[in-house]
Amino acid sequence: MNPHRRLTIWILAGLVAGAVLGEALYRAYAGAVPAGWITGLSLLGNTVFMGLLKMILVPLVLSSVIVGVCSIGDPRNLGRVGGRTVLYYFGTMLVAVLTGLAVVNLIQPGDPNGDGSGLGSALTQAGEQSYAQSDAERRERIEQTGQAGLGAAAQNLLRQLVPANPLGAAADFQLLPVIAFSILLGLAIVSTGERARPARQFFEGLFAAVMTLVDWILRLAPLGVFALVAWTVARIGLAALFGPLLWYVLAVIVGLLVHATLTLPLILRWWGGASPLAYARAMRPALLTAFGTDSSSATLPVTLECAEDGGSSRRASRFVLPLGATINMDGTALYEAVAVVFLFQAYGIALGPTQLAIVAITATLAAVGAAGIPSAGLVTMVIVVEAVNASLQGVPALPLAAVGLILGIDRLLDMCRTTVNVWGDAVGARIITRYAPDEASDTAPTQTPNAAA
């Protein structure tokens, strides 16, 4: 059997078994699963498996971006490739947001009666109480982000693009400063020429070694995904998806499905000239890993390997995918648009064309600043809420505590939108392959064994 197919089957089995165990524990203990179970599953999933993936993340990003920039060669070629990459990122995120707005306004999950009354005071007050009782650290992040606004988020993004201390950023797992530094160092190596050949060979060797580590770590993927899904479901329960917020859940999932199965495949076929179905098959291990880990950054090692096996060039993959895991968030952008409009609907606050335009613009920009870690989109979503609040006249503003309505099910929906984020990155790599194809010399130095061989 093909190694990737075998890995896909085992990861899928881990996902199903994890969901079954988590739901069984949730029901057996009536939602109060003993700390021993939660701690044990978290230790296996978060500490061991996610820890191993995070361990190799910085050296992987550093070496892959430098090798990718060096293989592209002429800085003018890099400019053309980079320009098309950024155009793809922002274009697909904007389309995702517009898709989300269309779906949420069609379904109107926050106003099931269609009379503008919202979900009623009982449910909204329960949501605010849930927010007040939630994790203090999460509340602090949400409130600080809301106070800072979009301007502060843009300044933070600029600071990451011009890192004063890339080593410090790497220690804090901030990938964008590492990528910015890697691009500049790669350009310097190319410009230096023959004298910098040892540096290029060093990073090529480092990348090959890290990819060997990836192969080893992937052997634990089914077990790690099993533990992560069981840990998530045991704390929340699958019944949360079918409660009063069912229509909200459906709106998010329908929007994500439209973008993942219609929009991105059409772009891939039209712009990339590739078969969406064949490429999706190659990406299955990465997509399942993204669903289980709930982190596009942690999934990056798997995404790189699957994308190259699926026909993306090494040149494109090593440049596009690390950058995409940081700033290309199609699923997050769509989710933020749906969630924000839903919350306003739930509180009976009608949004006009001006407010919907603000949602479209700010959700796209806020998604760029969302880290590739679990539930980051929930935090940056408050930037969109505050932007819409500032445009309202004559009606009460939406309180930040309104996010308590969706806190309980955010983790499960985050797994879905993370999968779409990774699929969007992978499609971008396959499209940019047309403009940065491999040459024969690109494949020899960094050939790695197949995953889970």
C-alpha positions in Angstrom: 0.0 0.0 0.0 1.1 3.5 -0.7 2.8 5.0 2.4 0.7 8.2 2.3 -2.5 6.2 1.9 -1.6 4.0 4.9 -0.8 7.1 6.9 -4.1 8.7 5.9 -6.1 5.6 7.0 -4.3 5.5 10.3 -4.9 9.2 11.0 -8.5 8.9 10.0 -8.9 6.0 12.4 -7.3 8.0 15.1 -9.7 10.9 14.5 -12.8 8.6 14.7 -11.5 6.7 17.7 -10.6 9.9 19.5 -14.1 11.3 18.9 -15.7 8.1 20.1 -13.6 8.0 23.3 -14.0 11.6 24.0 -17.8 11.4 23.7 -18.0 8.2 25.7 -16.0 9.9 28.6 -18.2 13.1 28.3 -21.4 11.1 28.6 -20.1 8.7 31.3 -19.1 11.5 33.6 -22.0 13.9 32.6 -19.6 16.5 31.3 -17.3 16.5 34.4 -14.6 14.2 33.0 -11.9 13.5 35.8 -8.8 15.6 35.6 -6.7 12.4 35.2 -8.2 11.6 31.8 -7.9 15.2 30.6 -4.3 15.5 31.8 -3.3 12.2 30.3 -4.8 12.9 26.9 -3.3 16.4 26.9 0.1 15.0 27.9 0.1 12.6 24.9 -1.5 15.0 22.4 -0.3 18.5 23.3 2.9 17.8 25.2 4.4 14.9 23.2 3.0 15.1 19.7 2.5 18.9 19.4 5.7 19.4 21.3 7.6 17.4 18.7 6.0 19.3 15.8 6.8 22.6 17.4 10.3 21.5 18.2 11.2 21.3 14.5 9.1 24.3 13.4 11.7 27.1 13.6 14.6 25.1 12.0 12.2 23.9 9.3 10.9 27.4 8.5 14.4 28.9 8.6 16.0 26.3 6.3 13.1 25.8 3.9 12.6 29.5 3.2 16.3 30.1 2.8 16.7 27.1 0.4 13.5 28.2 -1.4 14.8 31.7 -1.9 18.2 30.5 -3.0 16.7 28.1 -5.5 14.6 30.9 -7.1 17.8 32.7 -7.6 17.5 36.2 -9.2 15.9 38.6 -6.7 13.7 39.9 -9.5 12.3 36.4 -9.9 11.6 36.3 -6.2 9.8 39.6 -6.5 7.5 38.2 -9.2 6.9 35.0 -7.2 6.3 37.0 -4.0 3.9 39.4 -5.6 1.8 36.6 -7.1 1.8 34.8 -3.8 0.6 37.8 -1.8 -2.0 38.5 -4.5 -3.3 34.9 -4.1 -3.4 35.2 -0.3 -5.4 38.4 -0.2 -7.6 37.5 -3.1 -8.7 34.1 -1.7 -9.2 35.5 1.8 -11.4 38.2 0.4 -13.4 35.7 -1.6 -13.7 33.5 1.6 -15.0 36.5 3.6 -17.6 37.3 0.9 -18.7 33.7 0.8 -19.1 33.8 4.6 -21.2 37.0 4.5 -23.4 35.5 1.8 -24.0 32.3 3.8 -24.6 34.0 7.1 -27.1 36.5 5.7 -28.9 33.8 3.8 -29.2 31.4 6.8 -29.5 34.2 9.5 -28.5 31.8 12.3 -28.6 34.7 14.9 -32.2 35.6 14.0 -34.1 32.3 13.6 -37.5 34.0 13.7 -36.6 36.5 11.0 -38.1 39.4 12.9 -34.9 41.1 14.1 -35.4 40.0 17.7 -32.2 37.9 17.8 -31.8 34.8 20.0 -33.4 36.4 23.1 -32.1 37.8 26.3 -31.9 34.5 28.1 -29.4 33.0 25.7 -27.3 36.1 25.2 -27.1 36.6 29.0 -26.0 33.0 29.4 -23.3 33.7 26.8 -22.0 36.7 28.7 -21.9 34.7 31.9 -20.0 32.0 30.1 -17.5 34.6 29.0 -17.1 35.9 32.5 -16.4 32.4 33.8 -13.9 31.5 31.0 -10.2 31.4 31.2 -8.8 34.7 32.5 -5.8 34.6 30.2 -8.1 34.3 27.1 -10.3 37.1 28.4 -7.3 39.4 28.8 -6.1 38.6 25.3 -9.6 39.3 23.8 -10.0 42.6 25.7 -6.5 43.9 24.9 -7.0 43.0 21.2 -10.3 44.8 21.2 -8.9 48.0 22.8 -5.8 48.0 20.5 -7.8 47.9 17.3 -6.8 47.3 13.7 -4.2 50.1 13.7 -2.2 48.4 16.5 -2.5 45.0 14.8 -1.1 46.6 11.6 1.8 48.1 13.6 2.5 44.7 15.2 2.5 43.1 11.8 5.0 45.7 10.5 7.2 45.1 13.5 7.3 41.4 12.8 8.3 42.1 9.1 11.3 44.1 10.4 12.5 42.0 13.3 15.0 43.6 15.7 15.8 40.3 17.2 15.0 37.3 15.0 16.5 34.8 17.5 14.2 36.2 20.3 11.2 35.9 17.9 12.2 32.3 17.1 12.4 31.5 20.9 8.8 32.9 21.2 7.6 30.8 18.2 6.8 34.0 16.2 7.2 32.7 12.7 6.7 35.9 10.6 9.9 37.5 11.9 11.8 34.3 11.2 10.4 34.2 7.7 11.3 37.8 7.1 14.9 37.3 8.3 15.1 34.0 6.2 14.1 35.8 3.0 16.7 38.6 3.6 19.4 36.0 4.4 18.5 33.9 1.4 18.8 37.0 -0.9 22.1 37.8 0.7 23.4 34.3 0.0 22.3 34.5 -3.6 23.9 38.0 -4.1 27.2 36.9 -2.5 27.6 34.1 -5.0 30.4 31.5 -4.8 31.7 32.7 -1.5 28.4 31.9 0.2 28.1 28.4 -1.3 29.0 26.7 2.0 26.2 28.6 3.7 23.7 27.4 1.1 24.9 23.8 1.3 24.6 24.0 5.1 20.9 25.1 5.0 20.2 22.5 2.3 21.6 19.8 4.6 19.7 21.2 7.6 16.5 21.1 5.6 17.1 17.5 4.5 17.8 16.5 8.2 14.7 18.2 9.5 12.6 16.5 6.9 14.0 13.2 8.1 12.8 14.2 11.6 9.4 14.9 10.1 9.2 11.4 8.7 10.0 10.0 12.2 7.5 12.2 13.9 4.7 11.4 11.4 4.8 7.8 12.7 3.2 9.2 15.9 0.6 11.3 14.0 -2.3 8.8 14.3 -1.7 8.4 18.1 -1.3 12.2 18.6 -4.4 13.1 16.6 -6.4 10.4 18.5 -5.3 12.0 21.9 -6.0 15.6 20.7 -9.5 14.8 19.4 -10.4 12.8 22.5 -9.1 15.6 24.7 -11.2 18.2 22.8 -14.4 16.2 22.7 -14.1 15.0 26.3 -14.1 18.6 27.5 -16.9 19.9 25.2 -19.0 17.0 24.0 -20.4 16.6 20.5 -23.9 17.6 21.7 -22.6 21.2 21.8 -22.8 21.2 18.0 -26.6 20.4 18.0 -27.8 22.8 20.7 -29.3 26.3 20.3 -26.3 27.3 18.1 -27.0 24.6 15.5 -27.8 27.1 12.7 -24.6 29.0 13.5 -22.5 25.8 13.3 -24.2 25.0 10.0 -23.5 28.5 8.6 -19.8 28.2 9.4 -19.5 24.7 8.0 -21.5 25.4 4.8 -19.3 28.5 4.2 -16.1 26.5 4.7 -17.4 23.7 2.5 -18.3 26.1 -0.3 -14.8 27.7 -0.2 -12.9 24.4 0.1 -14.8 22.3 -2.4 -15.9 24.9 -5.0 -13.9 28.2 -4.8 -10.4 26.8 -4.2 -10.7 23.8 -6.6 -11.9 26.2 -9.4 -8.9 28.5 -8.7 -6.6 25.6 -8.8 -8.0 24.2 -12.0 -8.1 27.6 -13.8 -5.0 29.3 -12.4 -2.8 26.3 -11.5 -3.8 23.9 -14.4 -3.9 21.0 -12.0 -6.5 18.3 -11.0 -8.1 19.4 -7.7 -9.2 15.8 -6.9 -5.7 14.3 -7.4 -4.1 17.1 -5.5 -6.6 16.8 -2.6 -5.8 13.0 -2.4 -2.1 13.8 -2.0 -2.9 16.4 0.7 -5.1 14.1 2.8 -2.5 13.4 5.6 -1.9 17.1 6.0 -5.6 18.0 6.0 -6.4 15.3 8.6 -3.4 16.4 10.7 -4.6 20.0 10.5 -8.1 18.9 11.7 -6.7 17.0 14.6 -4.0 19.4 15.7 -6.0 22.5 15.2 -2.9 24.4 14.1 -1.7 25.3 10.6 1.8 26.0 11.9 2.1 22.7 13.7 0.9 21.0 10.5 3.5 22.8 8.3 6.0 19.9 8.3 3.3 17.5 7.0 2.0 20.1 4.5 5.4 20.6 3.0 5.9 16.9 2.4 2.4 16.3 1.0 2.5 19.3 -1.3 5.7 18.2 -2.9 4.5 14.7 -3.3 1.3 16.1 -4.9 3.2 18.0 -7.6 4.1 21.3 -6.1 7.6 22.3 -6.8 10.2 22.5 -4.0 10.9 26.1 -4.9 7.3 27.1 -4.5 6.5 25.0 -1.5 9.4 26.1 0.6 8.6 29.7 0.0 4.8 29.7 -0.2 3.8 27.3 2.6 5.8 28.7 5.6 4.5 32.2 4.7 1.0 30.9 4.1 0.9 29.1 7.5 1.5 32.6 9.1 -0.6 35.0 7.0 -2.9 33.1 4.6 -6.0 32.2 6.6 -9.0 31.6 4.3 -10.9 29.6 6.9 -10.2 32.0 9.7 -11.3 35.0 7.6 -14.5 33.3 6.6 -15.2 32.2 10.2 -14.7 35.7 11.5 -17.1 37.2 9.0 -19.8 34.6 9.9 -19.2 34.8 13.7 -19.3 38.6 13.8 -22.5 38.9 11.8 -24.1 36.1 13.8 -23.3 37.9 17.1 -24.9 41.1 15.9 -27.9 39.2 14.7 -28.2 37.4 18.1 -28.4 40.8 19.8 -30.9 42.1 17.4 -28.5 44.7 15.9 -29.1 45.1 12.1 -26.1 45.6 9.9 -26.4 47.7 6.8 -24.2 47.6 3.6 -21.6 50.0 5.2 -21.2 47.7 8.2 -21.0 44.6 6.0 -18.3 46.3 3.9 -16.4 47.0 7.2 -16.7 43.3 8.1 -15.3 42.2 4.8 -12.3 44.5 4.9 -11.4 44.1 8.6 -12.0 40.3 8.7 -9.6 39.9 5.8 -6.9 42.1 7.4 -7.5 40.7 10.9 -7.1 37.1 9.6 -3.6 38.0 8.4 -2.6 38.8 12.0 -4.1 35.6 13.4 -1.3 33.2 14.6 -1.3 29.7 13.2 -2.3 28.3 16.7 -5.6 27.0 18.1 -8.4 29.6 18.5 -6.3 32.5 17.4 -9.2 33.6 15.1 -11.5 34.0 18.1 -9.1 36.7 19.5 -8.6 38.6 16.3 -12.3 38.5 15.7 -12.8 41.2 18.3 -11.0 43.6 16.0 -13.8 43.2 13.5 -16.4 43.6 16.2 -14.9 46.9 17.5 -14.6 48.2 13.9 -18.3 47.6 13.3 -19.2 49.1 16.7 -17.4 52.3 15.8 -19.6 52.6 12.6 -22.9 52.2 14.4 -25.1 55.2 15.1 -28.1 55.4 17.3 -28.0 51.7 18.4 -26.2 50.0 21.3 -22.8 48.6 20.6 -22.2 44.8 20.8 -20.4 44.0 24.1 -17.1 42.0 23.8 -18.7 39.5 26.3 -21.0 38.5 23.5 -18.2 36.1 22.3 -19.2 34.0 25.2 -22.0 32.7 23.0 -19.6 30.8 20.8 -16.8 30.0 23.3 -18.1 26.6 24.0 -18.0 25.3 20.5 -15.1 27.4 19.1 -12.5 24.6 19.4 -14.5 22.2 17.3 -15.2 24.8 14.6 -11.5 25.9 14.8 -10.5 22.4 13.7 -12.7 22.8 10.6 -11.4 26.3 9.7 -7.8 25.2 10.3 -8.2 22.4 7.7 -9.4 25.0 5.2 -6.4 27.3 6.0 -4.0 24.5 5.2 -5.9 23.5 2.0 -5.7 27.2 0.9 -1.9 27.2 1.5 -1.5 24.0 -0.4 -3.5 25.3 -3.4 -1.3 28.4 -3.4 1.9 26.3 -3.5 0.5 24.3 -6.5 -0.5 27.5 -8.3 2.9 29.3 -7.7 4.6 26.1 -9.1 3.7 27.4 -12.5 5.9 30.5 -11.9 8.7 28.7 -9.9 9.1 25.2 -11.3 11.9 23.0 -10.1 15.1 22.3 -12.1 16.9 19.0 -12.0 19.5 20.4 -9.6 16.7 21.3 -7.0 15.7 17.7 -6.3 19.0 16.0 -5.7 20.4 17.5 -2.5 17.3 17.3 -0.4 15.6 14.0 -1.4 13.9 12.5 1.7 12.3 9.2 2.4 8.6 8.8 2.2 6.5 9.5 5.3 5.6 6.5 7.4 7.4 4.2 5.0 
